[in-house]
Amino acid sequence: MKGNSVLILFLFVLSSCEYWNDRLKITNKSNFEIATQPIDSSYNNIAYYLENTIKPNATFSEIQSGNDGWLNYIANSPDHKLHIYVFNVDTLKKYPINVNLRKLITAKKYYTIMLFTEQELEKTNWQVIFDSSMKSTQ
């Protein structure tokens, strides 16, 4: 019995070491496949985004490290908004998979940028809907 208690305690401590906040949900209401990137993502090559696309009429959970990960991101953003870059997957496929996505952002090769305050996200229960009418003026 003592061995089981130690094992359970160990598993509890191990599982509580890192928390991933997945409250942000992005739904794709366009007729094409998209990939999204919050600006501070640690994943920077196209290969990752081509494996984690959002098909039309599908929803994807974006994750951020820490219980208050998204709130911290917004608080530390210069304009106190969440920035989500949206890419048409067909555009990403034009580049080698090892290209750094930040280079494409700098070159404005994204479809649009979605900006949200914490209050806007709270109103929608952190549910973000993308549709193709959201094309940014680049």
C-alpha positions as a Markdown table, in Angstrom:
| # | Residue | x | y | z |
|---|---|---|---|---|
| 1 | Met | 0.0 | 0.0 | 0.0 |
| 2 | Lys | 2.8 | 2.4 | 0.8 |
| 3 | Gly | 4.4 | 1.7 | -2.6 |
| 4 | Asn | 1.1 | 2.6 | -4.3 |
| 5 | Ser | 0.8 | 5.9 | -2.3 |
| 6 | Val | 4.4 | 6.9 | -3.3 |
| 7 | Leu | 3.7 | 6.1 | -6.9 |
| 8 | Ile | 0.5 | 8.1 | -6.9 |
| 9 | Leu | 2.2 | 11.0 | -5.3 |
| 10 | Phe | 5.0 | 10.8 | -7.8 |
| 11 | Leu | 2.6 | 10.8 | -10.7 |
| 12 | Phe | 0.7 | 13.7 | -9.3 |
| 13 | Val | 3.8 | 15.8 | -8.8 |
| 14 | Leu | 5.1 | 14.8 | -12.3 |
| 15 | Ser | 1.8 | 15.8 | -14.0 |
| 16 | Ser | 1.5 | 19.1 | -12.1 |
| 17 | Cys | 5.0 | 20.3 | -13.2 |
| 18 | Glu | 3.7 | 21.9 | -16.4 |
| 19 | Tyr | 0.3 | 23.1 | -17.2 |
| 20 | Trp | -0.8 | 23.8 | -20.8 |
| 21 | Asn | -3.6 | 26.3 | -21.2 |
| 22 | Asp | -5.8 | 25.3 | -24.2 |
| 23 | Arg | -8.7 | 27.7 | -23.7 |
| 24 | Leu | -8.2 | 29.5 | -27.0 |
| 25 | Lys | -10.2 | 27.7 | -29.7 |
| 26 | Ile | -10.0 | 28.8 | -33.3 |
| 27 | Thr | -12.8 | 27.8 | -35.7 |
| 28 | Asn | -12.2 | 28.0 | -39.5 |
| 29 | Lys | -15.4 | 29.1 | -41.3 |
| 30 | Ser | -13.6 | 29.7 | -44.6 |
| 31 | Asn | -13.6 | 27.4 | -47.6 |
| 32 | Phe | -9.8 | 26.8 | -47.4 |
| 33 | Glu | -7.4 | 25.2 | -45.0 |
| 34 | Ile | -5.5 | 27.5 | -42.6 |
| 35 | Ala | -2.6 | 27.5 | -40.2 |
| 36 | Thr | -2.4 | 30.0 | -37.3 |
| 37 | Gln | 0.4 | 31.4 | -35.2 |
| 38 | Pro | 0.2 | 33.5 | -32.1 |
| 39 | Ile | 3.1 | 35.9 | -32.4 |
| 40 | Asp | 5.3 | 34.5 | -29.6 |
| 41 | Ser | 5.1 | 30.8 | -30.7 |
| 42 | Ser | 8.2 | 28.8 | -30.2 |
| 43 | Tyr | 7.4 | 26.8 | -33.3 |
| 44 | Asn | 8.9 | 28.6 | -36.2 |
| 45 | Asn | 9.3 | 26.3 | -39.1 |
| 46 | Ile | 6.6 | 25.7 | -41.7 |
| 47 | Ala | 6.7 | 21.9 | -41.2 |
| 48 | Tyr | 5.0 | 22.3 | -37.8 |
| 49 | Tyr | 2.2 | 24.4 | -39.2 |
| 50 | Leu | 1.6 | 22.1 | -42.1 |
| 51 | Glu | 1.1 | 19.3 | -39.6 |
| 52 | Asn | -1.3 | 21.4 | -37.4 |
| 53 | Thr | -3.7 | 22.9 | -39.9 |
| 54 | Ile | -7.4 | 23.8 | -39.4 |
| 55 | Lys | -9.6 | 22.4 | -42.1 |
| 56 | Pro | -12.8 | 24.3 | -43.2 |
| 57 | Asn | -15.5 | 24.0 | -40.5 |
| 58 | Ala | -13.0 | 22.6 | -38.0 |
| 59 | Thr | -11.8 | 23.9 | -34.6 |
| 60 | Phe | -8.3 | 23.8 | -33.2 |
| 61 | Ser | -7.1 | 24.4 | -29.7 |
| 62 | Glu | -4.1 | 26.7 | -29.4 |
| 63 | Ile | -2.0 | 26.0 | -26.3 |
| 64 | Gln | 0.1 | 28.3 | -24.2 |
| 65 | Ser | 2.3 | 27.2 | -21.3 |
| 66 | Gly | 1.1 | 28.0 | -17.8 |
| 67 | Asn | -2.3 | 28.4 | -16.2 |
| 68 | Asp | -2.3 | 32.1 | -17.1 |
| 69 | Gly | -0.3 | 31.7 | -20.3 |
| 70 | Trp | -2.7 | 33.5 | -22.6 |
| 71 | Leu | -3.4 | 36.3 | -20.0 |
| 72 | Asn | 0.4 | 36.8 | -19.5 |
| 73 | Tyr | 0.9 | 36.9 | -23.3 |
| 74 | Ile | -1.8 | 39.6 | -23.6 |
| 75 | Ala | -0.5 | 41.6 | -20.6 |
| 76 | Asn | 3.1 | 41.6 | -22.0 |
| 77 | Ser | 2.0 | 42.4 | -25.5 |
| 78 | Pro | 2.9 | 46.1 | -26.5 |
| 79 | Asp | -0.7 | 46.8 | -27.3 |
| 80 | His | -2.2 | 44.4 | -24.7 |
| 81 | Lys | -3.8 | 42.3 | -27.5 |
| 82 | Leu | -3.5 | 38.7 | -28.6 |
| 83 | His | -2.1 | 38.7 | -32.2 |
| 84 | Ile | -2.9 | 35.6 | -34.3 |
| 85 | Tyr | -1.4 | 35.4 | -37.7 |
| 86 | Val | -3.5 | 33.4 | -40.2 |
| 87 | Phe | -1.9 | 31.7 | -43.2 |
| 88 | Asn | -3.6 | 30.0 | -46.1 |
| 89 | Val | -2.0 | 26.5 | -46.2 |
| 90 | Asp | -1.7 | 26.8 | -50.0 |
| 91 | Thr | 0.7 | 29.8 | -49.4 |
| 92 | Leu | 2.8 | 27.9 | -46.9 |
| 93 | Lys | 3.2 | 25.0 | -49.3 |
| 94 | Lys | 5.0 | 27.3 | -51.7 |
| 95 | Tyr | 8.0 | 27.5 | -49.3 |
| 96 | Pro | 10.6 | 24.9 | -48.1 |
| 97 | Ile | 9.4 | 23.3 | -44.8 |
| 98 | Asn | 12.4 | 24.6 | -42.9 |
| 99 | Val | 11.7 | 28.3 | -43.6 |
| 100 | Asn | 11.2 | 30.3 | -40.5 |
| 101 | Leu | 7.6 | 31.5 | -40.2 |
| 102 | Arg | 8.7 | 34.8 | -38.7 |
| 103 | Lys | 10.4 | 35.6 | -42.1 |
| 104 | Leu | 7.0 | 35.1 | -43.8 |
| 105 | Ile | 5.4 | 37.4 | -41.2 |
| 106 | Thr | 8.0 | 40.1 | -41.8 |
| 107 | Ala | 7.4 | 39.7 | -45.6 |
| 108 | Lys | 3.6 | 40.0 | -44.9 |
| 109 | Lys | 2.9 | 36.6 | -46.5 |
| 110 | Tyr | 0.0 | 35.9 | -44.1 |
| 111 | Tyr | -3.6 | 36.0 | -45.0 |
| 112 | Thr | -4.6 | 38.2 | -42.1 |
| 113 | Ile | -3.9 | 39.1 | -38.5 |
| 114 | Met | -6.6 | 38.7 | -35.9 |
| 115 | Leu | -6.2 | 41.0 | -32.8 |
| 116 | Phe | -8.2 | 40.5 | -29.6 |
| 117 | Thr | -8.2 | 42.1 | -26.2 |
| 118 | Glu | -8.7 | 40.0 | -23.1 |
| 119 | Gln | -12.2 | 41.4 | -22.7 |
| 120 | Glu | -13.1 | 40.5 | -26.3 |
| 121 | Leu | -11.9 | 36.9 | -25.7 |
| 122 | Glu | -13.7 | 36.6 | -22.4 |
| 123 | Lys | -17.0 | 37.7 | -24.2 |
| 124 | Thr | -16.6 | 34.9 | -26.6 |
| 125 | Asn | -15.4 | 32.4 | -24.0 |
| 126 | Trp | -12.0 | 32.3 | -25.9 |
| 127 | Gln | -13.7 | 31.1 | -29.1 |
| 128 | Val | -12.3 | 32.8 | -32.2 |
| 129 | Ile | -14.0 | 32.4 | -35.6 |
| 130 | Phe | -12.0 | 33.0 | -38.8 |
| 131 | Asp | -13.7 | 33.5 | -42.1 |
| 132 | Ser | -12.3 | 34.6 | -45.4 |
| 133 | Ser | -14.0 | 38.0 | -45.2 |
| 134 | Met | -11.3 | 38.9 | -42.6 |
| 135 | Lys | -8.7 | 39.6 | -45.2 |
| 136 | Ser | -6.3 | 42.3 | -43.9 |
| 137 | Thr | -5.2 | 45.3 | -45.8 |
| 138 | Gln | -1.6 | 44.7 | -46.5 |
